[in-house]
Amino acid sequence: MPVILERSNPCSSKHAHIVSDTEYTADIQITDHIISAIGQSLAPRDHEQVIDATGAIVMPGLIDVHVHFREPGFTAKETIKTGAAAAAHGGFTTVVAMSNLKPVPDTVETLKPLLKKNQADAKITVLQFAPITHDLHSDQVVDMAALQAAGALGFSNDGVGVQDADTMYQAMQQAAKLHAPIVAHIEDASLMHGGVINAGPVAKKLNLPGIINQTESSQLARDLELAAATGVHYHACHVSTRQSVDLIREAKKTRGKRHR
């Protein structure tokens, strides 16, 4: 159950199970919502709000590097304010928002207002990905240096696979120079054929067009080769097939741990 802390009074939690680089049980004192002391059997302070944290786990704020706050453009689904509040309720104090928005933050002019709104509407830290290509669907790589300087954490076309190999190669070259991550939605559109579920017995039974595993793994194989050639920090989103897991495992084994 959430506990409401009174800002005017100090607060302490007793017997909390703390999980950080080690695990231990201790008391925590909080002043103005900031941890001021951690220790065993801390002496109570005047007008202190005391919480019995027996059985509760206390840990540093969690980080989610893949969220969709859908603002601007799709606020019927989510807003920065509601998404950040949900994240905070689940213990996430830092998140990174994807760029499949309308307008897409593919220029400094569209990114800067979004960054300001992320800061104004959220009680947590909301970082922002910029897209890899203009409007997500084009083959024109964005000005990564300018977007990074404006505040973009990295680059992702999440929701849309980068279809052209040379476009991805150019993007990885730019990102590698900037030490910025490429976060890829891996999906070869030419292999989709209108598929709606995984190809296999269930798709046949329901007479539905299926999606073969290679729709994902073939583009991942391409990206891993390009990542190795450019030295970019590469992260694949939505890994869902055995073939993809095998490719990533082999890449980590032979090329190091810069692939995720």
N, C-alpha and C positions, 0 to 999 in steps of 0.2 A: 504494500500500500504506500503511495507517495506520502512523504512527510513535508509539511509546510514549515519552512524556517522563517522565524521573525527576524528581519534585518536589524531591528533596534536592539536585540539581545544577542549575546554570545550563545553558542550552541556546542554541545559535545555528543558524540555517539560512543556508547560503552560496549566493549566486547565485540568489536567488528572483526570479521575475518577479512584481512587485507591481502589482496592478490596483486603483486607487482613483479619485480624481478625475483622475489621470494614470497612465501606465504607465511603469515603469522596473525595472531590475534592481539589487538591493541585498542586503546581509546584514541579518539580523534577529536581535537578541539577546532572549532570553526569560529572565525571572527569576520563579520561583514561578508559572509559567503566565501571566505578564503580559508583554507586549512592553515592554522597557525601552530599546531603542535600535534605530534603523534607519539604515543608512549604508553607505558604500562601504568594503570591506576592513577591517571592524571587527577589532580586535585580540582574539585568543582570551583567555579567562579561565581561571583554574585550575579543574581538574576539570569542564571544560565538555563537554557532549555536543554534538557537531557533526553536523549533517545536511546532506548535499549536496542542495540544492533545485534544482539545474540542471534546467530544463524544467518545473518545478512552478509553478503559479499560486497566489499568495497574495492574498487579498482580504478586505475586511471581511465579517463574518458575514452570510449571506443572510437574507431575511425572507419568510415565506410567510403571507399573510393569509387563507388558507382551508385549514384542516386539520380532520380528523375523528379524534379520539382515542377516541371512543365509550365513554368512562367518565364517569359510571356508566351501567349499563343494558345495554351491548352489548359486554362485555369479551371475548367470543369472537372479535370482529372486531379489536379493538385496545384498548390501555390507554394511559393517560397516559405511563407509564414506557416502554413499547415504542415508542410513536409519537414521543416526544421523543428517544429514542435513535436512531431511524431518521433523524429530522430532523438531529440533530447529525452523524451519519455522512455526511450529504449536504452539510454545510456551512451548515445553517440554524441560526442562533442565537436567532432570535425567530420565533414562530409565533402565529397567532390561531385558536383552536379554535371550531368551530361549536356550536350549542346544541341540536342534535337528539339529545338524551340522555333518559334515564329515571331519575330525574325530570327534566323540563325545568327548567332554571334560570330560572324565570319570576318568582321572588320573591327578596327578599334572603335569606330563610331557606334557600333551595336554592342560591343563587349563592355565598354565602360559603364553605361547606364545599368547593365545587368549586374556588374560587380557591386555597384553602389546599392542596388536594391537587395542583393544578397546580404550585404552588411546591415542595411537598415531594417529588414523584415525578419531577420533570424536572431535568436538568442544564442546560437552556436556559431562556430566558424564554418562558413560555406565557401569552399573554393570552387573554381570553375574550369572545366575543359572548354577549349575552343575547338571548332571542327578541323578536320584534316583538309577538306576541300570546300570551296564556296558552295553554299546552299545544300551541302551534304551529298548531292547527287551529281555534281559536275566533276570534271577531270582537272579542274584548275586548283592547284594547291594554294592555300591561303598564305598570307604574309606572316609566317610563323614568328619571325624576329619581332615584328611590331606588336603582334598579339601577346607574345610572352612579356615584352616590355610593359604592356598595358595591364598585365596581371594574370594571364592564362597560365594554369598549372601545367597543362600538356594538351594533347590533341587527340580527338576521337570523333569519328562519324557514327557513333553508336546508333544502332537501328538500321544502318545501311553499310554494306560491305563496299570497300573501295574496289571497284571492278577492274580497273585498268592497272596492269602490273607496273608500267612506267610511272604512272601517277604515284603509286605507293612508294616506288623506289626514290622518286624525287622528294617526296614527303619525308621519308626516312633519312635521306641525306641532310635535309634542312634540320630536322629534329636532332640528329646526332651532333651537329655542330653547336646546337643550343643546349645540349644535354637535357633535352625534354623528352618525355615518354610519348610513344605512339601507342594508343589504346584502341585496339581494332575489333570491330564487329566482323566476324569471319563468316561470310556467306556468299557463295558464287551464284548470282542471280540466274545465270544461264542454265543452271542445273535444277532450278526450283520447279519449273513446269506446272505452276499453279498448285503445288503441293500444300496440303493443310495439316498433315500429321506425318509421323515417321513412316517411311516405306516399310512394308512387312505384312504379316498375316492379318493384323487388325485393319490396316488400310484396305487390303483386298476384300476382307469380309464385309466391310462397310461401303465398299465401292467408292472409296475416296482416293484422290491423287496423293501419292506419297512423296516424301522428301528423303532422298538417299543420304547416307552419312557423309558421302564425299562432297556434298554441297558445302559442308563446313570444313572438312579436313583438307580438301584440295587447295582452298584458299589459304588455310593455315600453313600448309607445306610451302606454298609460294612465299608467304610473308616471312617464314623462318629463314628461308634462303636469303631473302633481301635484308633481313635484320642482321644476319651473319656478315653479309657483304658490307653493310654500312656501319655496323657497330652501334646501332641505335638501341635504346632501352625499349623493349617491346612487351606489351601485355595483351593477351587475347581474352576477350570477353566471351561469356556464354559457352564455355567448352562443355560439350554434351555427348561426345562420341568416344568410343574406345580408340579409334584411329587417331583422333586429335590428342588424346592423352599420351599415346605411344609416341607421337611426333614430338610433343613437348618434352617428354622424358628423355628421348634420344638427343634433342637439341641441348638440353641442360648437361647431359653427359659429355657431349663432344665439343660444345662451344661455350661452356660456362653457364653461369646462373643469371644472365641478363634477360632471359626469356621467362615469361610467366604465363 
